[in-house]
Every structure is written in C-alpha cells, then in structure tokens.
Amino acid sequence: MYFDNKERVIGKVISINSEKFGVELLKGIKNFNINGFDDIHYFAQLNSYVVIPYQNFYIVCEVISIREKDENNYQTSKEQEINKILSNKYLDVYPLGTIKDNKFEFGVSVFPTLYSDVLYIKDEELDIIFNISSIEEEIDGNNTKLNSLSIGMSSVFKDYDIKINIDNFFGSHSAVLGNTGSGKSCTIASMLQQLFKKKNFSATGATFIIFDTNGEYKKAFEKLKTQNNDVDIYYTSLNDEKNPFYLPHHFMNIEEWELLLQASEKSQLPILRNALGFATLFEENNNENYKKKIKNHIIASCILEIYTSEPSPIAKYQKIKSLFNKAEFDNYDTIEGYNGQYGNFSDEKKEAEFLNVMKENLLNEEFKIPNYKEGVYFEFDKLSEYLELAILYEEANGNKQIRNYCAPLLTRTEIIQHREDFKFLKKENEKIEDYLLKFLGIVKMPIFKEFSQYIKKTQITIIDLNEVEDEIVEIISSVFTRIIFDFLKKQKDRNVFPINLILEEAHRYIAYDSKRTFLRASQIFDRVAKEGRKYGLFLMISSQRPSELSKTVLSQCNNFIVHRIQNPDDLLHIRQMTPHISDTILKKLPSIPTQHALIFGNAVNIPALFKVNEANPLPKSDNNEISKNWFVEKNKDYKFLFD
C-alpha cells in the first residue's frame, strides 16, 4: 500500500452489509475536513468518495449519508461547541469498485473487515477512477493528439477537472438529455469549442454535422476560424442566400418516397413503386422511340380494357377520348366515327381499324416495369405524370378501383410539387459524391489534368432547420443520414473517416410512435444506432423528452450527459433503456442545478456530477427575459415585428 495511508485516515469501518458500510470518523473532526500533507481535504460530502485499504488494493466507496450524535439542548453554547468537536460522527458509504495496480474496476466482490481504516481520496486516485491518463499523447515526432477532453469542474471534488475519453465518447453513440432551458446546446457547444481550442496539429480530421432545429449553433461557432485558423465551419439553411440547403429528390429511395408522400402500404405503395420504376425507365433510356412504344403500349392496353368492360357508353367514350389525347399513336384519326352516345362505332370497318391500331401498339414481348434506381435524375414535377402512367397500367390489368384508392397519393404529390417549403427537393442533376463534399468539409482541388486532391477545409457543418415543419425535418434528417451511411459503407477501409451527427430536438424525428401506419423516419436512425459504429458513423442525440425517443436509438447510446429531468415518464424511460444506471443516480436527476449535468457511460468509469464549462460564444438562446420586455418606454416602436 502507499506510504501515506496513515496520514490519510479519517475513520474506521464499524458496520458492514451487502449494500453499504458504516464509518465512524476520528475524534476531533469539526468540519468534516482534515489537513493532509498536501492540502485540506473535504471528505464528508454527499456523493464524494473515500477509499478503504484491503490487502493489496483499495475499495472505493461513495458517501451516501452523513450524521452526528444528537445535541443536548440543555448545554450551553460553549459546551455544545466542544461536544460538536468531540461527538461521534458517522458516514454511510456505498461500495463502487476497486483500485488495483493503478486500474479501477467497477464492482466489489470482497468486503473489508471491521475496523478497517477509511482514507480520504486523492486527485491521482480520482484520475484512475475516471480513467484519465495523459491529456495529450505525442505522435509523429513533435505532434500531439488529445486523449481526453475537459467538459467541466466536479460538483463534488473541489477544483477537480472532469474529463471524458475522446475515443470512448465520440467513438460511440451518446445522448444529451434535459428539460427545456437546462443547457443541452450549451454543453454540446462547449465540448466542441474545447476540442478545437488545440492549435498546432488541430483536430482537422473531425467531421461534425449538426441538425440545428432551433437555429442556435451558428452563433456558438462564429468565432471558430478566428480562434483557430486550422478549423472552420460550413453553414447552410433552406433560406440562406449564400449556401441554400437542398436535397435532390432523386437521391431518395423507395422507403423515403413512401415517407414523403405518405403512401399506404396496400394500394398506394405498389403504384408509387411502379411510377418510380417508370421514371427510371424513361430517364435512363435515351431511345425516344422505345419510350414512345412503352407509353403507347400501356395506353392501348388500357383503352382495350375500357372498350371491352366499361358498361356506361358515355363514361367509356370520355375515358377513351382522354387516353387518346395522352398517347402518341401514328393513326390518331381511327377514333373518328366513335359514337359517344352509344359507345360504339358507326360501322364495323371503322371498329376493326380502331382495334387493329390498338393491337399494333401492344408489345409482343411481356412488358415488365423496371425497379426504381435512386440516383437516376428525373424532373420532380414529372412524378405526377409517372403516377398517372402507373395507374393506367394497373387499370389496363383490370383494377378499376385503383384510381379512387390513389386519389390521396395524387393530391399529396401535387401539393408537395407546389409548396414553397419543399422547393429544396427540386434540384438539377447532381452526383451523390459531389453533393456530399461540402457537408463533409472537403474541397476538390485539381492538381493535373486528370488528378485532384481532396482537402478537408471545414470540421463543423450546421444544417439550420429552424422554423421548419416536422415533416420536412423528418425527410431531410432521414434521407441525409441514409446517404451518409451508404457513403461510409461503400468505403474500402472502415473507420478511417469518422462522422458525428448531432441531432437537436431528436424526439421530433427519431420518435417512438407505434400509431403511425407508414414508414417512420426513425428507421434509418435505428439502423445507424445498431450498425453505425462498424463504419464510423456516430449519433449524438439531444432531447428534452427521452420517453418519446426511439427505444432502439436510446438503448444503443453508450454515454449520457443528463441535465435536470423532472418528468416521471422520462425518468422511467431512461431507467428502462439504461439498466446499468443505479437508483442512486436516477434520484439525482430532478434536482440537478442549471449549468450542471450528470455524465455516465463508457467515456467515464464512474458517474460524475459536474458544472459544464461555459460555452464562449454561447449558442443563440430562446430564454425570454419577460420583465425586460414588459417594462419599456411607453411609445416603443414595434415596427421590427413586421419588417
């Protein structure tokens, strides 16, 4: 054991059970502190630690209660003061783990003996408990990299810096949770600001992409470039003039189209699949004559079906006339002589000519609609035309009710095509790889005629989704995340380009909602939560309502930074999703002060309550100073509200 054990003794173990130990403190301790050889040590504070030497290791315990013998009310104040010094004082401590060979191991299998010494804990032992080695490590000669990152000061241990292991925190999924206004965005901003403070061999290879649903982070990182010239940000929003955000519709897969158009699974989804298949067929094939044949084949098939099965002469005439106008038949005049009142031709010869023209436009071989290929460009406004073609194709095969079933799908498509807030989907043809460059912070720099370098210029991408409807946030977040995930999966080498997605207000688009009948946007996040680590894609979810989050995503988080949470449903949800959390930790969550948080997970060996480092600059806050806005000059001009 260490030579200073006797100098550090504060008391003796006087009771032992499977859950806690009782400690009687030494006589003469007045204010629960002791003068050590290096400092004054405050040991009897709730949630602080003490150590108990046993054989060749230390048992680490958390202080869970403090008490003293009752005072005698009949004593004078001077007698009470003397007795307070001389009275018996007790601690109840909870065993957490052991320190052996400068390593901390969670859990205790061997208990101390009665009357074992109890020692105050030193900073070096706290470093072992929190698994903090050297902050920087030398690599490649004179260059260094950070191993750990300061996130704040301990609320329990005076002047002790709480640090996280960078690999364990940013190399796994994490969650930042807390009530509105508890400081979640400040915590995230503070961590990234701290990370990029390191100059000379900075974290230029980092890639953080923030879905900023509250428009907070641009302000937090506006000085990043001036503070460290090696790093920079890329900012984009749907309405930004310099860098307007767009997401080409042809990047979407079938499931994402289904989500966008809210297609029902039984009747509308097959039509949507066929419509997108037609889009692929007509846009990928440059043979205009072949496209004409396909279109005429479908319309001719539909006309023949209507001609032979439609009982109403007027309806039959109207439908056939309408289809003729959509077709590109060479013999258009064969429709002449068709009687709309009776639903037939004036003579058999004209009817025969009509039927022959229809049959001539049928393809000899069996026609099969190809599968949709994402990435094949087609004009967004043509989707209605392809849906119409898909419905005609289904009607040609005898499904007379399909048009009624698909009316909501057609309406939804038309609405989206005309809505201004969906214009971000309407973009000219672009390759996915070229599209991703700016979001990954990479600039393509030509060197020679056929050779280019890809240099990383920015480390933080902010996608500002403030004032955007939830349905748009769902589409953007799910499609964008899936594209990033697919990009990383295609890489020859895994985990060489890690990407961290920071998802603000995550409960809005990674929600657990069993009532929704169409595909949930959170499915891609569930998949990333389960598989993302293998490819270097990591989620950091921020939410004020953990009970509304996807259970899969939350259960896959390895690290939690929890601010004040008071809602019983949210507390229960955290308990269910993270079974390794003790009841002692859960009981702390409703009473955590502002700008404080509790961290636990594999980035720290043991849960720690800390005061978060203050972000500078702060994120743009929505906290309203009511009194300041109430007590103003009588004739204040409010024109700014209407500018």
C-alpha positions in Angstrom: 0.0 0.0 0.0 1.0 3.6 -0.3 3.3 5.1 2.3 0.8 7.9 3.2 -2.1 5.7 4.3 -1.8 6.6 8.0 -1.6 10.3 7.1 -4.9 10.0 5.3 -7.0 8.1 7.8 -10.3 9.7 8.6 -12.1 6.9 10.4 -12.9 3.2 10.8 -15.4 0.7 9.4 -17.8 -0.2 12.1 -20.6 -1.9 10.2 -20.8 -4.0 7.0 -23.7 -5.3 5.0 -24.1 -6.2 1.3 -25.2 -2.7 0.3 -23.3 -0.3 2.5 -20.7 0.2 5.2 -20.9 2.3 8.3 -17.9 4.5 9.1 -17.1 6.2 12.4 -15.0 9.3 11.9 -12.0 10.1 14.1 -12.5 12.2 17.2 -11.7 15.9 16.9 -13.0 16.4 13.4 -15.1 19.5 13.4 -16.0 20.5 9.9 -15.6 17.1 8.1 -12.2 18.1 6.8 -8.6 17.1 7.6 -5.3 18.7 7.0 -3.3 16.4 4.7 0.4 16.9 3.9 -0.6 18.4 0.5 -3.9 20.2 1.1 -7.0 20.5 3.1 -9.3 17.6 2.2 -13.1 17.8 2.5 -14.2 14.2 2.7 -17.7 14.1 4.3 -19.7 15.5 1.3 -22.6 13.6 -0.2 -21.5 11.8 -3.4 -17.8 12.3 -2.6 -15.5 9.2 -2.4 -13.4 7.6 0.2 -11.1 4.6 -0.1 -10.6 1.6 2.2 -7.2 -0.3 2.1 -7.7 -4.0 1.9 -4.8 -6.5 1.2 -3.1 -5.1 -2.0 -5.9 -2.9 -3.3 -8.3 -0.1 -2.4 -12.1 -0.4 -2.1 -13.6 2.8 -3.5 -16.8 4.0 -1.8 -19.3 6.8 -2.3 -20.6 8.8 0.6 -24.4 8.4 0.7 -25.2 9.8 4.2 -23.7 11.9 7.0 -24.9 12.1 10.6 -23.9 13.1 14.0 -24.9 12.3 17.6 -27.9 14.4 18.7 -27.0 17.6 20.5 -28.0 18.1 24.2 -30.4 21.1 24.2 -29.6 21.8 27.9 -26.0 22.5 27.3 -24.5 26.0 27.0 -23.5 27.1 23.5 -19.8 26.7 24.5 -20.5 23.2 25.8 -22.3 22.4 22.6 -19.4 23.7 20.5 -16.9 21.5 22.5 -19.2 18.5 22.2 -19.6 19.0 18.5 -15.9 18.5 18.1 -15.8 15.6 20.5 -19.1 13.9 19.4 -19.2 10.8 17.2 -19.7 11.5 13.5 -20.7 8.8 11.0 -20.8 8.2 7.3 -22.7 5.6 5.3 -20.7 4.6 2.2 -21.7 2.6 -0.8 -19.0 0.4 -2.4 -18.4 1.2 -6.1 -15.3 -0.7 -7.1 -11.6 -1.3 -6.5 -8.3 0.3 -7.4 -5.5 -2.2 -8.0 -2.3 -1.8 -9.9 -3.3 1.7 -10.9 -6.5 0.5 -12.5 -10.1 0.9 -11.4 -12.6 -1.9 -11.7 -16.2 -1.4 -11.2 -18.0 -3.6 -8.6 -16.8 -5.1 -5.4 -16.6 -8.9 -4.7 -14.5 -8.7 -1.5 -15.6 -6.7 1.5 -13.3 -5.1 4.1 -13.1 -6.2 7.7 -14.5 -4.4 10.7 -12.3 -1.5 12.0 -10.5 -1.2 8.6 -9.1 2.3 8.1 -11.0 4.7 5.9 -9.0 7.2 3.9 -9.8 10.5 2.1 -9.2 10.2 -1.7 -6.5 12.0 -3.7 -6.6 13.5 -7.1 -4.3 10.8 -8.5 -6.8 8.2 -7.5 -9.7 10.2 -9.0 -7.7 10.2 -12.2 -7.5 6.4 -12.0 -11.3 6.1 -11.2 -12.2 8.4 -14.1 -9.7 6.6 -16.3 -7.8 9.8 -17.2 -4.3 9.2 -18.4 -2.2 11.9 -20.0 -4.4 14.6 -21.7 -2.1 14.7 -24.8 -0.1 12.0 -26.4 2.9 12.5 -28.7 2.6 11.1 -32.2 4.6 11.5 -35.4 7.6 13.2 -33.8 6.7 16.6 -32.3 2.9 16.4 -33.0 0.4 15.5 -30.3 -3.2 14.4 -30.1 -5.7 14.8 -27.3 -6.7 11.6 -25.4 -9.2 13.3 -23.1 -11.3 16.4 -23.1 -12.3 18.7 -20.2 -16.0 19.1 -20.0 -16.4 20.9 -16.7 -15.5 21.0 -13.0 -16.6 18.4 -10.5 -19.5 19.5 -8.3 -18.2 17.3 -5.5 -14.4 17.4 -5.6 -13.0 20.9 -5.3 -11.1 22.2 -8.3 -11.2 18.8 -10.0 -11.5 18.8 -13.8 -14.0 16.2 -15.2 -12.7 14.8 -18.5 -14.0 12.4 -21.0 -12.1 9.8 -23.0 -12.3 11.2 -26.6 -12.3 7.8 -28.3 -14.9 6.3 -26.0 -17.2 9.3 -26.1 -17.0 10.4 -29.7 -16.4 6.9 -31.0 -19.8 5.7 -29.8 -23.4 6.9 -29.7 -24.3 9.4 -26.9 -27.3 11.3 -25.6 -27.6 14.7 -24.1 -30.9 14.9 -22.2 -32.6 17.5 -20.1 -35.6 19.8 -19.6 -36.0 22.8 -21.9 -33.5 25.5 -20.8 -31.3 23.1 -18.8 -28.3 23.8 -21.0 -28.1 20.9 -23.6 -27.0 23.1 -26.5 -24.5 24.9 -24.3 -23.0 21.6 -23.2 -22.6 20.4 -26.8 -21.2 23.8 -28.0 -18.8 23.9 -25.0 -17.4 20.4 -25.8 -16.8 21.2 -29.5 -15.2 24.6 -28.6 -12.9 22.9 -26.2 -12.0 20.3 -28.7 -11.0 22.8 -31.4 -9.0 25.0 -29.0 -6.0 22.9 -29.6 -3.8 24.6 -32.1 -0.7 23.2 -33.9 -1.9 19.8 -35.2 -5.6 20.5 -34.5 -8.5 18.1 -34.9 -8.8 19.0 -38.6 -9.9 15.4 -39.5 -13.0 15.8 -37.4 -16.5 15.9 -39.0 -19.4 17.1 -37.0 -22.8 17.6 -38.8 -25.4 19.3 -36.7 -29.1 19.2 -37.5 -29.9 22.5 -35.8 -33.6 22.6 -35.4 -33.6 25.7 -33.2 -31.1 27.9 -35.1 -28.7 28.1 -32.1 -25.3 26.9 -33.3 -24.2 29.4 -35.9 -23.7 32.0 -33.2 -21.8 29.4 -31.0 -19.2 28.8 -33.7 -19.0 32.1 -35.5 -15.5 32.8 -34.0 -14.1 29.4 -34.5 -12.0 30.4 -37.5 -10.5 33.4 -35.8 -9.7 31.4 -32.7 -8.0 28.6 -34.6 -7.1 29.2 -38.2 -6.8 25.5 -38.9 -10.5 24.8 -38.5 -13.7 26.2 -39.9 -17.5 25.7 -40.3 -19.9 25.3 -43.2 -23.3 26.8 -42.6 -26.4 26.2 -44.7 -30.2 26.7 -44.3 -33.2 26.4 -46.5 -33.4 30.2 -46.9 -29.7 31.1 -46.8 -28.7 33.2 -49.8 -25.1 32.2 -49.9 -25.4 28.5 -49.2 -29.1 27.4 -49.6 -29.7 23.9 -48.4 -31.1 21.5 -51.0 -31.6 17.7 -51.1 -32.1 16.4 -54.7 -35.2 14.2 -54.8 -33.6 11.6 -57.0 -31.3 10.7 -54.1 -34.3 9.3 -52.2 -35.0 5.5 -52.0 -38.4 3.9 -52.2 -38.9 4.0 -48.4 -38.2 7.7 -48.3 -40.6 8.4 -51.2 -43.1 6.5 -49.2 -42.5 8.6 -46.2 -42.6 11.9 -48.2 -45.9 11.0 -50.0 -47.4 9.1 -47.0 -48.3 6.2 -49.3 -50.4 3.5 -47.8 -48.8 0.0 -47.9 -51.6 -2.0 -49.6 -52.7 0.0 -52.6 -50.7 3.2 -53.0 -47.2 1.9 -52.4 -47.3 -0.5 -55.4 -48.4 2.3 -57.6 -45.7 4.6 -56.2 -43.1 1.8 -56.9 -44.3 1.4 -60.5 -44.3 5.2 -61.0 -40.7 5.5 -59.8 -39.9 2.5 -62.0 -41.3 4.3 -65.0 -39.2 7.4 -64.0 -36.1 5.2 -64.1 -37.2 3.6 -67.4 -37.9 6.8 -69.2 -35.0 8.9 -67.8 -32.3 6.2 -68.0 -33.1 5.2 -71.6 -32.2 7.7 -74.3 -34.1 5.8 -77.0 -37.1 8.1 -77.6 -38.8 5.6 -80.0 -38.6 2.9 -77.3 -40.1 5.3 -74.7 -43.0 6.1 -77.2 -43.6 2.4 -77.7 -43.8 1.7 -73.9 -46.2 4.6 -73.4 -48.4 3.6 -76.3 -48.4 0.0 -75.1 -49.8 1.0 -71.7 -52.4 3.4 -73.1 -53.5 0.9 -75.8 -53.8 -1.9 -73.2 -55.9 0.4 -71.0 -58.1 1.5 -74.0 -58.8 -2.1 -74.9 -59.7 -2.9 -71.3 -62.1 0.0 -71.1 -63.6 -0.7 -74.6 -64.5 -4.3 -73.6 -65.5 -3.9 -70.0 -66.9 -0.4 -69.3 -70.7 -0.6 -69.2 -71.5 3.1 -69.5 -71.3 4.3 -73.1 -70.7 8.0 -72.0 -68.0 7.0 -69.5 -66.4 4.7 -72.0 -66.2 7.4 -74.6 -64.8 10.0 -72.2 -62.1 7.7 -70.9 -61.0 6.5 -74.3 -61.0 10.1 -75.7 -58.9 11.2 -72.8 -56.4 8.4 -73.2 -56.1 9.1 -77.0 -55.0 12.6 -76.2 -52.3 11.3 -73.9 -51.0 8.8 -76.5 -48.7 9.2 -79.4 -50.5 7.0 -81.9 -49.5 7.3 -85.5 -53.1 6.7 -86.6 -54.9 9.2 -84.4 -57.9 9.5 -86.9 -59.0 6.0 -86.1 -61.1 7.5 -83.2 -63.3 9.2 -85.7 -66.6 7.6 -86.1 -66.7 6.6 -82.5 -70.2 7.3 -81.1 -70.1 8.7 -77.6 -73.8 8.3 -77.1 -73.9 4.6 -77.8 -70.3 3.6 -77.0 -69.6 2.0 -80.4 -68.5 2.8 -84.0 -70.8 3.7 -86.8 -69.7 0.7 -88.9 -67.8 -2.5 -88.3 -64.9 -1.4 -90.6 -64.1 1.6 -88.5 -64.3 -0.5 -85.4 -61.9 -3.1 -86.9 -59.5 -0.3 -87.8 -59.6 1.1 -84.3 -59.0 -2.3 -82.7 -56.1 -3.1 -85.1 -54.4 0.2 -84.3 -54.7 -0.6 -80.6 -53.3 -4.1 -81.0 -50.5 -2.8 -83.2 -49.3 -0.6 -80.3 -49.1 -3.6 -78.0 -45.7 -5.0 -77.4 -45.2 -8.6 -78.5 -42.9 -9.4 -75.5 -44.2 -9.3 -72.0 -43.6 -5.9 -70.6 -42.1 -5.5 -67.1 -41.7 -2.3 -65.2 -38.1 -2.0 -64.0 -37.2 -1.4 -60.4 -36.5 2.2 -59.3 -32.9 3.3 -59.2 -32.1 6.0 -56.8 -29.6 8.5 -58.2 -31.2 8.5 -61.7 -32.3 12.0 -62.2 -35.9 12.9 -63.3 -37.7 16.2 -63.1 -39.6 16.4 -59.8 -42.7 17.8 -61.5 -42.9 14.8 -63.8 -43.7 12.5 -60.9 -47.5 13.2 -61.3 -47.2 12.0 -65.0 -45.4 8.8 -63.9 -48.1 8.2 -61.2 -50.8 8.6 -63.9 -49.0 6.1 -66.1 -48.7 3.6 -63.2 -52.4 3.9 -62.5 -53.2 3.4 -66.2 -51.1 0.3 -66.2 -53.0 -1.1 -63.3 -56.3 -0.2 -64.8 -55.2 -1.9 -68.0 -54.8 -5.1 -65.9 -58.4 -4.9 -64.7 -58.1 -3.0 -61.4 -61.0 -0.5 -61.8 -60.9 0.9 -58.3 -57.2 1.8 -58.2 -57.7 5.4 -59.2 -60.0 6.1 -56.3 -57.6 4.4 -53.9 -54.7 6.5 -55.1 -56.5 9.9 -55.1 -54.9 10.9 -51.8 -51.5 10.0 -53.2 -52.0 12.1 -56.3 -53.3 15.0 -54.2 -50.3 14.8 -51.8 -47.9 14.7 -54.7 -49.5 17.8 -56.4 -49.4 19.7 -53.1 -45.7 19.0 -52.5 -44.9 19.9 -56.0 -46.4 23.4 -55.4 -45.4 24.0 -51.8 -42.7 26.6 -51.5 -41.2 24.9 -48.4 -40.5 21.7 -50.5 -38.5 23.5 -53.2 -35.3 22.2 -51.6 -36.1 18.9 -53.3 -36.1 20.4 -56.8 -32.5 20.5 -57.9 -30.8 19.8 -61.1 -29.0 16.5 -61.7 -26.0 16.0 -59.4 -24.0 13.0 -58.3 -24.2 12.0 -54.7 -20.4 12.0 -54.2 -20.2 15.7 -55.4 -23.2 16.6 -53.3 -21.6 15.2 -50.1 -18.2 17.1 -50.5 -19.3 20.3 -48.9 -21.1 18.6 -46.0 -18.0 16.6 -45.3 -15.9 19.7 -45.4 -13.9 18.5 -48.4 -12.8 20.6 -51.4 -11.7 19.0 -54.6 -8.5 20.7 -55.8 -7.3 19.8 -59.3 -3.5 19.2 -59.5 -3.0 17.9 -63.0 -5.4 17.4 -65.9 -6.7 14.0 -64.6 -5.6 14.2 -61.0 -7.1 16.0 -58.0 -6.6 16.2 -54.3 -9.5 16.2 -51.8 -8.5 18.5 -48.9 -10.6 18.9 -45.8 -11.4 22.6 -45.1 -14.2 22.6 -42.6 -14.9 20.5 -39.5 -18.4 21.5 -38.4 -21.4 21.6 -40.7 -24.5 23.3 -39.4 -27.8 22.5 -41.2 -30.1 25.1 -39.9 -33.7 23.7 -39.8 -35.2 26.4 -37.6 -38.8 27.2 -38.4 -39.2 24.1 -40.5 -42.2 21.8 -40.2 -41.6 18.4 -38.6 -42.5 16.6 -41.8 -39.7 18.4 -43.6 -37.2 17.8 -40.7 -38.1 14.1 -40.9 -37.4 13.9 -44.6 -34.2 15.9 -44.5 -32.8 14.1 -41.5 -33.6 10.6 -42.6 -32.6 10.9 -46.3 -29.4 12.8 -45.4 -28.4 10.3 -42.7 -29.0 7.4 -45.0 -26.9 8.9 -47.8 -24.0 9.5 -45.3 -24.4 5.9 -44.0 -24.4 4.4 -47.5 -21.3 6.5 -48.4 -19.4 5.2 -45.4 -20.5 1.6 -46.1 -19.0 1.8 -49.6 -15.6 2.7 -48.3 -12.8 0.1 -48.8 -11.4 0.8 -45.3 -13.7 1.2 -42.3 -13.5 3.8 -39.6 -10.9 6.0 -41.4 -13.3 8.9 -41.8 -15.5 9.1 -38.6 -18.6 11.3 -38.8 -20.5 12.5 -35.8 -24.1 13.5 -36.4 -25.5 15.9 -33.7 -29.3 15.6 -33.7 -31.0 18.5 -31.9 -34.6 18.1 -30.7 -34.3 14.4 -31.7 -37.7 13.4 -30.4 -39.2 15.4 -33.3 -37.8 13.0 -35.9 -36.4 10.0 -34.1 -39.7 9.3 -32.3 -41.2 6.2 -30.9 -44.7 6.2 -32.3 -46.5 2.9 -32.8 -49.6 4.6 -34.2 -48.1 5.7 -37.5 -49.1 3.4 -40.3 -46.5 4.5 -42.8 -42.8 4.2 -42.5 -41.2 6.0 -39.6 -38.3 8.3 -40.4 -36.5 6.9 -37.4 -35.9 3.6 -39.0 -32.6 4.8 -40.5 -31.5 6.1 -37.1 -32.4 2.7 -35.6 -30.2 1.1 -38.2 -27.3 3.6 -37.7 -27.6 3.1 -33.9 -27.1 -0.7 -34.4 -24.6 -0.7 -37.2 -23.1 2.8 -37.5 -20.0 2.1 -35.2 -18.7 -0.5 -37.7 -18.5 2.1 -40.4 -17.6 5.2 -38.4 -21.0 7.0 -38.1 -21.9 8.1 -34.6 -25.0 9.7 -33.2 -25.2 12.4 -30.5 -28.9 12.9 -29.8 -30.2 15.9 -27.8 -33.7 15.8 -26.5 -35.9 17.2 -23.7 -38.3 14.2 -24.0 -36.4 10.9 -23.8 -39.7 9.0 -23.4 -40.7 10.0 -26.9 -37.4 8.9 -28.5 -36.9 5.6 -30.4 -36.2 2.9 -27.8 -33.6 1.3 -30.2 -31.6 4.5 -30.6 -31.6 5.4 -26.9 -30.7 1.8 -25.8 -27.7 1.9 -28.1 -26.2 5.0 -26.6 -23.0 4.3 -24.6 -22.7 7.7 -23.0 -25.2 10.0 -21.3 -24.9 13.6 -20.3 -28.1 14.3 -18.3 -29.2 17.7 -17.2 -32.2 18.3 -14.9 -35.1 15.9 -15.8 -38.3 16.0 -13.7 -40.9 14.3 -15.9 -41.6 10.8 -14.3 -42.2 9.2 -17.8 -38.8 10.5 -18.9 -37.0 9.2 -15.8 -38.7 5.8 -16.1 -37.7 5.7 -19.8 -34.1 6.4 -19.0 -34.2 3.7 -16.3 -35.7 1.1 -18.7 -33.3 1.9 -21.6 -30.2 2.0 -19.5 -30.4 -0.8 -16.9 -26.8 -0.1 -15.7 -27.9 3.1 -14.0 -28.4 2.8 -10.3 -31.4 4.2 -8.4 -29.0 6.5 -6.6 -28.1 8.2 -9.9 -31.7 8.4 -11.0 -32.7 10.2 -7.8 -30.2 12.9 -8.6 -31.7 13.9 -12.0 -34.7 16.0 -10.9 -32.5 18.2 -8.7 -29.5 18.9 -10.9 -28.8 22.7 -10.9 -28.8 24.8 -14.0 -25.5 24.5 -16.0 -24.8 21.3 -14.2 -25.1 17.8 -15.6 -24.5 14.1 -14.7 -22.3 12.1 -17.0 -22.1 8.3 -17.1 -21.2 5.7 -19.7 -18.0 4.2 -21.2 -16.3 7.6 -21.6 -16.0 7.8 -17.8 -15.5 4.8 -15.5 -18.0 6.1 -12.9 -20.9 8.6 -13.0 -19.9 12.2 -12.2 -21.8 15.3 -11.4 -20.1 18.4 -12.9 -20.6 22.1 -13.7 -20.4 22.4 -17.5 -17.6 24.5 -19.0 -19.3 27.7 -20.2 -19.6 28.0 -24.0 -18.0 31.1 -25.5 -19.7 32.3 -27.5 -23.0 30.9 -26.2 -25.5 29.4 -28.6 -28.4 31.6 -29.6 -30.8 31.3 -26.7 -34.6 31.4 -26.7 -34.7 32.2 -23.0 -37.0 35.2 -22.7 -36.4 38.0 -20.1 -40.1 38.7 -19.6 -39.7 41.6 -17.2 -37.1 43.3 -19.5 -39.6 43.1 -22.4 -42.5 44.3 -20.3 -41.0 47.4 -18.7 -40.2 49.5 -21.7 -40.8 53.1 -22.9 -44.4 53.9 -23.4 -44.2 54.6 -27.1 -41.7 52.0 -28.1 -41.8 51.3 -31.8 -42.6 47.6 -32.6 -42.1 48.0 -36.4 -39.4 45.4 -36.2 -42.1 42.7 -35.8 -43.4 43.4 -39.3 -40.2 44.0 -41.2 
